[in-house]
Amino acid sequence: MESPEGYWASRAALEWQVEMGADEAMLDAPADRYAASAEEAKPQAAIAPAQPARPPIPEPAPAVDAPAMARAAAARAATLDELREAVSGFDLCELKRGAKNTVFSDGNAAARVMIVGEAPGREEDIEGRPFVGRAGQLLDRMFDAIGLSRTSPDAQSAVYITNVSPWRPPSNRTPDAAEIGMLLPFVQRHIELIDPEVVVMVGNTPCQALLGQTGITRLRGNWTQVLGKPALPMFHPAYLLRNPAAKREAWADLLALKARLKS
Ligand code: URA
C-alpha cells in the first residue's frame, strides 16, 4: 500500500503533466524514443535550409514578325501623309538606328514619272531629301534633258522621287535582302498612292525589290511591269559618275522614256 506522502507526490506529478498539455495517458501505438532521439541528433547541415520563394519565370516575349508589321502598317496608310507617318514611325528596321533622318520623298506627287532609287547617302541623310548629293545632281540633269524636273509644278513635266530604303545604311552599304523585303510593302504602297504612269528604277536595289531580279546591265533599257504599270530599269547615276562611258546607254533609256510619255 502506498504511503500518503507517496500518493500526494504522484498526484502532484500527474497534475503538473496535465497542466503541461499531456491529456492522454498513452498512445495507440508504442513510440520508439530511441529512434526519435537519433533523428533529433542529426547534424543541422543535413536539413535543407528554407529556400526563398522564387519569382515566377516570365513568359518569353512573342517574336516580332517585322515584315508582317511593315505590311500591316503600309496597308493601313490611306493617304501619302499617312504613309509618310507610317514609315517614320516604323522602328523594326535596323537601318533606322544609324540614320539621322527618314528620307521619304521629293518632287511633285502628281507627276507622271516616279523614280525609285536605293537609299539615302550622307547628304540625303543630313538634308532629309532623296538624291541631293553628286549622284542626285546628275539625276536632275539627266531628267532635265528630257524636260522632266522634280521642281515642276506641272504634272506633265514633273518627277516624283523616292528610295527603297528611307534610311541611310551604315557606311552607305547596299540594303540587304532582309531589309529590302521588310521595306518593300512601304515602297509598293508608295507607288499605289502616287499612281504614276511610269516607274523608273535606278540601279539594282529597286530592281531587286520590285522585280525580284538583279543584273542592271542586262535589265536596263528593257521595259517591264511593276504593279501593273510600265516600268523601266536604268543605271544608277552614281554608277554613271564612276563609269561615264555608260552615259550613252543611260541617254538611250531617257529617250525611250520620253517617247513612252508622248504616246
Ligand atoms: N542614291 C540613292 O539611291 N538614293 C539617294 O537618295 C541618293 C543616292
Residues whose N, C-alpha, C, O or C-beta is under 5 A from the ligand:
A	BS01	URA	G117 E118 A119 P120 G121 E124 P130 F131 A135 N163
